[in-house]
């Protein structure tokens, strides 16, 4: 190394990277230093350890890797020392393994041609193919998804600086401190508040391979923001908002599992929506809210009842989003009786089979504009 003092060598290395054209923010430099400190807790970090610590914290773009390699070799490797095999420690999920998990014969490591990382594979992998460990990792990734619709205008007036409406009471009260002279005018106006979000999750038998992942997504939504209500439905409707309110995912899922009594049973969409409308939705919970239904649309009930309840919900909700994990299937058509009956009242019909599809759902909910124009029967206008 050009300098035996780790702090000085780190600063020198970052300066050389910047002079070579890499954009290295201060936060990345601190992360690099912290990673070296962590590596040196048990033993002095090797050149290979230092390489991967910098590669993970200082390099953002793939095209910057050759520049990083050249600067690293000139900073951390002595000219008279043999060139170390820096890339030997590549992740097994990135290189050196075929689809069966065994190393491909005669396939040398190549830093320029990398397979998709485990995170990228997890984003596009179908929830039905997840293992237990992958499901736990996906849950940690879901914490970064912020499911929130656009704010709505508050009905109540709040003190504000904008000249919207004179606040005579506050103005007169303030004038008492100035011998009755209204030195300063006070104003009130409409503020903004978060729009309520309602999630209805299908936990019937046909959704068994997806409901465990979507329940984790529902927990991330409830624990991550205010004004979120969560329900499950199969043969009955169950409110689980309180059970999912804790930030501890294991505790939340255990409480929800104990609360819900109809896991992997039948599906009566129309009857469950009628329960929601009668007890919560039409009475105020769904009014001007964004309602997200996560279901494959398979229904053993009467399609006419489902259409009637979707119409009731459509007349009060701001927007109805239907998330169907089966939509990704090639040649899929909404031919199931429940899905066909409900589709006329749905504003957005999206996929829900993977992390990438849930990221798209977050974008759809965030881009929901004002109340969509609806017909008097509650149907969405295409």
C-alpha positions in Angstrom: 0.0 0.0 0.0 1.1 3.6 -0.6 0.4 4.4 3.0 0.3 2.1 6.0 -2.1 4.2 8.0 -5.7 3.0 7.1 -7.4 6.4 7.4 -4.8 8.2 5.3 -4.8 5.4 2.7 -8.6 5.5 2.5 -8.7 9.2 1.9 -5.9 8.9 -0.7 -7.8 6.1 -2.5 -11.0 8.1 -2.7 -9.2 11.2 -4.0 -7.6 9.1 -6.7 -11.0 7.7 -7.7 -12.5 11.2 -7.9 -9.6 12.3 -10.1 -10.2 9.3 -12.3 -13.8 10.5 -12.9 -15.8 8.4 -10.4 -18.5 10.2 -8.4 -17.9 9.2 -4.8 -20.0 11.1 -2.2 -18.9 11.6 1.4 -21.4 9.1 2.6 -19.9 6.4 0.5 -16.4 7.2 1.8 -17.7 6.9 5.4 -19.3 3.6 4.6 -16.0 2.3 3.1 -14.1 3.3 6.2 -16.7 1.7 8.5 -16.6 -1.5 6.5 -12.8 -1.6 6.8 -13.1 -1.1 10.6 -15.6 -4.0 10.7 -13.3 -6.2 8.7 -10.4 -5.3 10.9 -12.2 -6.2 14.2 -11.0 -9.8 14.2 -7.9 -9.6 11.9 -6.3 -7.1 9.6 -8.2 -6.9 6.3 -6.5 -8.5 3.3 -6.1 -6.8 -0.1 -9.0 -8.9 -1.3 -11.2 -7.8 1.6 -10.3 -4.2 0.9 -11.2 -4.6 -2.7 -14.7 -5.9 -2.1 -15.4 -3.4 0.7 -14.6 -0.6 -1.7 -16.4 -2.2 -4.6 -19.6 -2.6 -2.5 -19.6 1.0 -1.2 -17.8 3.2 -3.7 -18.9 1.9 -7.1 -22.4 2.7 -8.3 -22.3 2.1 -12.1 -21.1 -1.1 -13.7 -19.1 0.8 -16.3 -17.0 2.3 -13.5 -15.6 -1.1 -12.4 -12.6 -1.0 -14.8 -11.6 2.4 -13.6 -12.0 1.3 -10.0 -9.9 -1.8 -10.6 -7.1 0.3 -12.1 -7.0 2.9 -9.3 -7.2 0.1 -6.7 -4.2 -1.7 -8.1 -2.2 1.5 -8.1 -3.1 2.4 -4.6 -3.4 -0.8 -2.5 -1.1 -3.2 -4.4 2.7 -2.9 -4.2 4.4 -2.7 -7.6 6.8 -5.6 -6.7 4.0 -7.8 -5.4 2.2 -10.5 -7.5 -1.2 -9.4 -8.7 -3.8 -10.9 -6.3 -6.9 -12.7 -7.6 -9.2 -10.0 -6.5 -12.3 -11.5 -8.1 -12.0 -15.0 -6.6 -14.4 -13.9 -3.8 -17.3 -13.2 -6.2 -20.7 -14.1 -4.8 -21.9 -17.5 -5.8 -25.2 -16.1 -7.0 -23.4 -13.8 -9.3 -20.9 -16.1 -11.1 -19.5 -19.5 -11.1 -22.8 -21.4 -10.7 -25.2 -22.8 -13.2 -29.0 -23.1 -12.7 -28.5 -26.2 -10.6 -26.2 -24.4 -8.2 -23.1 -26.2 -9.4 -20.0 -24.5 -10.9 -20.0 -24.6 -14.6 -16.9 -26.5 -16.0 -14.5 -24.4 -17.9 -16.4 -21.2 -17.1 -13.8 -18.7 -15.7 -14.9 -15.8 -13.5 -15.5 -12.7 -15.6 -16.2 -9.5 -13.8 -17.6 -7.9 -17.0 -20.3 -10.5 -17.5 -22.2 -11.0 -14.3 -25.4 -12.9 -13.8 -28.3 -11.2 -12.1 -27.7 -10.7 -8.4 -29.8 -12.5 -5.8 -31.8 -9.3 -5.1 -32.6 -8.8 -8.8 -33.7 -12.4 -9.1 -35.9 -12.1 -6.1 -37.6 -9.0 -7.5 -38.8 -10.8 -10.6 -39.3 -14.3 -9.1 -42.9 -15.5 -8.7 -44.1 -15.6 -5.1 -45.4 -19.1 -5.6 -41.7 -20.3 -6.1 -40.3 -18.7 -3.0 -38.5 -20.6 -0.3 -38.8 -19.7 3.3 -35.5 -17.8 3.3 -36.5 -16.0 0.2 -39.8 -15.0 1.7 -38.0 -13.6 4.8 -35.6 -11.6 2.5 -38.5 -10.3 0.5 -40.2 -9.1 3.7 -37.1 -7.0 4.5 -37.2 -5.5 1.0 -40.9 -4.7 1.3 -40.2 -2.4 4.2 -38.8 0.1 1.7 -42.1 0.2 -0.3 -44.1 3.2 0.7 -47.7 2.6 -0.3 -49.4 6.0 -0.1 -51.8 7.8 -2.4 -51.8 11.5 -3.2 -52.9 13.7 -0.3 -56.5 15.1 -0.4 -57.7 18.5 0.5 -58.8 18.8 4.1 -62.4 19.9 4.8 -61.4 21.7 8.0 -59.7 25.1 8.0 -56.3 25.5 9.5 -54.2 28.6 10.3 -52.0 29.4 7.4 -49.8 32.0 5.8 -51.5 32.0 2.5 -54.2 34.6 2.0 -57.0 32.2 1.5 -59.7 33.3 4.0 -59.5 36.0 6.8 -59.4 34.6 10.3 -61.3 37.3 12.1 -61.2 35.7 15.5 -57.5 35.3 15.6 -57.0 38.8 14.1 -59.1 40.4 16.9 -57.5 38.4 19.6 -54.0 39.5 18.4 -55.2 43.1 18.2 -55.8 43.2 22.0 -52.0 43.1 22.4 -51.7 46.3 20.3 -54.4 48.5 21.9 -57.1 47.2 19.6 -55.2 47.9 16.4 -55.2 45.0 13.9 -51.5 45.2 13.2 -51.3 41.7 11.7 -54.0 39.9 9.7 -54.4 36.2 10.3 -55.6 33.8 7.7 -57.1 30.3 7.5 -57.2 27.9 4.7 -57.7 24.3 3.7 -54.8 22.0 4.5 -54.0 18.6 3.1 -54.1 15.2 4.8 -53.2 11.6 3.8 -55.9 9.8 1.9 -57.1 6.6 3.6 -55.9 3.4 2.1 -57.9 0.1 2.5 -56.4 -3.2 1.7 -58.6 -6.3 1.2 -56.5 -9.5 1.0 -57.9 -12.8 -0.3 -56.7 -15.7 1.9 -58.7 -18.5 0.3 -57.3 -21.8 -0.9 -56.8 -20.6 -4.5 -54.6 -17.8 -3.2 -52.6 -19.9 -0.7 -49.3 -19.7 -2.7 -49.5 -15.8 -2.8 -51.4 -14.8 0.3 -48.3 -15.4 2.6 -46.2 -13.0 0.6 -49.1 -10.5 0.1 -49.8 -10.5 3.9 -46.2 -9.4 4.5 -46.8 -6.6 1.9 -50.0 -5.6 3.8 -48.1 -5.5 7.1 -45.4 -3.2 5.5 -48.2 -0.9 4.4 -49.9 -0.8 7.7 -46.7 -0.4 9.8 -45.2 2.1 7.3 -47.8 4.9 7.3 -50.9 6.3 8.9 -54.6 5.9 7.8 -54.3 2.3 6.5 -56.9 -0.3 7.1 -56.3 -4.0 6.4 -58.9 -6.9 6.1 -58.7 -10.5 5.0 -61.5 -12.3 3.4 -62.3 -15.9 2.3 -65.5 -17.3 3.7 -65.7 -14.3 6.1 -64.4 -10.8 6.5 -61.8 -10.2 9.2 -60.2 -6.8 10.2 -56.5 -7.2 11.1 -55.4 -3.6 11.2 -54.6 -3.7 14.9 -52.7 -7.0 14.6 -50.5 -5.6 11.9 -49.9 -2.3 13.5 -46.7 -3.4 15.3 -43.4 -2.9 13.5 -42.2 -6.4 14.6 -43.1 -8.5 11.5 -42.9 -11.9 13.3 -45.3 -10.7 16.0 -47.6 -9.0 13.5 -47.9 -12.1 11.3 -48.4 -14.4 14.3 -51.2 -12.2 15.7 -52.8 -12.0 12.2 -52.6 -15.8 11.9 -54.4 -16.2 15.2 -57.0 -13.7 14.3 -57.9 -15.0 10.8 -60.0 -18.2 11.0 -60.6 -19.0 7.3 -57.1 -19.5 5.9 -57.1 -21.6 2.7 -60.8 -22.1 2.7 -63.5 -21.2 0.1 -64.2 -17.7 -1.3 -67.4 -15.7 -1.1 -66.3 -12.4 -2.5 -69.8 -10.9 -2.8 -70.8 -11.8 0.7 -67.5 -10.5 2.2 -67.7 -7.2 0.3 -71.3 -6.8 1.5 -70.1 -7.2 5.1 -67.4 -4.6 4.5 -69.8 -2.1 2.9 -72.5 -2.5 5.5 -70.2 -2.3 8.6 -67.3 -0.1 7.4 -67.1 0.9 3.8 -70.2 2.9 3.0 -70.4 4.2 6.5 -67.2 6.2 6.0 -64.1 4.0 5.9 -64.1 3.7 2.1 -65.4 7.2 1.4 -62.9 9.1 -0.8 -60.4 6.3 0.0 -58.2 4.2 -2.3 -59.3 0.6 -2.0 -56.9 -2.2 -3.0 -58.3 -5.7 -3.5 -55.7 -8.4 -3.6 -57.4 -11.5 -5.1 -57.3 -13.9 -8.0 -61.0 -13.4 -8.6 -62.2 -17.0 -8.0 -65.5 -16.9 -6.3 -68.0 -19.6 -5.2 -70.7 -17.0 -4.6 -73.3 -15.3 -6.8 -71.6 -13.0 -9.4 -74.7 -10.7 -9.3 -74.1 -10.1 -5.6 -70.4 -9.3 -6.2 -71.3 -6.9 -9.0 -73.9 -5.2 -6.7 -71.4 -4.8 -3.9 -68.7 -3.5 -6.2 -71.1 -0.9 -7.5 -71.8 0.2 -3.9 -68.1 0.4 -3.2 -67.4 2.3 -6.4 -69.9 5.0 -5.6 -68.0 6.0 -2.4 -64.4 5.1 -3.1 -61.9 7.5 -4.7 -60.3 4.7 -6.6 -60.5 0.8 -6.7 -57.3 -1.1 -7.6 -57.5 -4.8 -8.2 -54.2 -6.8 -7.8 -54.4 -10.3 -9.4 -51.4 -12.6 -9.2 -52.7 -14.6 -12.1 -52.7 -11.7 -14.5 -49.0 -12.4 -15.4 -49.9 -15.8 -16.9 -49.5 -15.9 -20.7 -52.9 -15.7 -22.4 -54.6 -14.7 -19.2 -58.2 -13.4 -19.5 -60.5 -12.4 -16.7 -62.9 -15.3 -17.3 -63.5 -16.3 -13.6 -67.0 -15.4 -12.7 -66.0 -13.2 -9.8 -63.2 -11.4 -11.7 -65.5 -10.8 -14.8 -68.3 -9.4 -12.5 -66.0 -7.0 -10.7 -63.9 -5.7 -13.6 -66.3 -3.0 -14.7 -65.9 -1.3 -11.4 -62.1 -1.4 -11.2 -60.0 1.6 -12.1 -56.6 -0.2 -12.2 -56.1 -3.9 -12.9 -52.5 -4.8 -12.1 -50.3 -7.9 -11.4 -49.3 -9.0 -8.0 -47.1 -12.1 -8.4 -43.6 -10.6 -7.5 -41.8 -7.8 -5.8 -41.4 -6.0 -9.1 -45.2 -6.1 -9.6 -45.7 -4.7 -6.1 -43.3 -1.9 -6.9 -45.5 -1.1 -9.9 -48.6 -1.2 -7.6 -47.0 1.4 -5.3 -46.5 3.7 -8.3 -50.1 3.2 -9.5 -51.4 4.1 -6.1 -49.1 7.1 -5.8 -50.1 8.4 -9.2 -53.9 8.2 -8.5 -55.3 11.6 -9.3 -58.5 13.1 -8.2 -61.7 11.2 -8.0 -62.3 9.4 -11.4 -65.4 10.2 -13.3 -67.9 7.4 -12.6 -71.3 6.6 -13.9 -74.2 6.7 -11.6 -74.1 2.9 -11.3 -70.6 3.0 -9.8 -68.8 1.7 -12.9 -65.4 3.1 -13.8 -65.1 5.1 -16.9 -62.4 3.7 -19.2 
